[in-house]
Amino acid sequence: MDHARILVALPHPDDEAYFLSGTLAMYIAAGAEVTYACLTLGEMGRNMGVPLLANRTTLPAIRQAELEASCKAIGIQDLRMLGFHDKMIEFEDPALLDHRIESLVKELAPSLVITFYPGYSVHPDHDATGAAVIRTIARLPAAERPVVHSVAFSNGHQQRIGAADVVIDVTPFITVKINSILAHRTQFQPEKVLGGLKPTDPAICGKYGTERFWTYRFPECKEQPEEAALCSN
């Protein structure tokens, strides 16, 4: 097994489901221990279920319960809620964000960290979370750095950072992935996800059966001005 200890750092409940649940299920099936550090409860989200399952008051608790169900579906052994505010990560004190990530890295000594690729992940919370991870890992001596796999999906990202170098066929875990997605009942409805098809239907496997990651190249980040700041902080 390539990675026995994995740390996932993402800002929202449901980020894990859509982008990497199949990959995590694959690693866990091979014996990996996974810690998911979720920075917020997604409490500012506007989706509250169809029909309505939550309101502004009840949404935080419901989204945490949905996340716990998603982690159970995937097999994630260790869920940490970091308690930051949804849609506010970009305004948080970078030193505080980095400290929380650094504490987890020191405690867990992961060989692989998975997060968003800063600058190429669309949502400000995604970019800010990825930036905190990169700043933290960049401070480690090169020999002590875990591998960082990052998720990118902004328009035109491949023109800037190239194609993903880690492409994983997760169709053997497609049912786990769909169960993880549908655990977030306020965010995803079965009809929209599956369209009446079974998770193993070729159309569903074609849509959800591949997960892509970019291995973050720390020595190369200084060649891109917007990333040089991450490495120098």
Secondary structure, DSSP 8 states (H G I E B T S, - for coil): ---SEEEEEESSTTHHHHHHHHHHHHHHHTT-EEEEEE----TT-S--TTTT---TTTHHHHHHHHHHHHHHHHT--EEEE----TT-GGGS-HHHHHHHHHHHHHHH--SEEEEE-TTSSSSHHHHHHHHHHHHHHHTS-GGG--EEEEE--STTHHHHH-S-SEEEE-GGGHHHHHHHHHH-TTT--HHHHHTT--TTSHHHHHHHSEEEEEE--GGGGGGSHHHHHHHH-
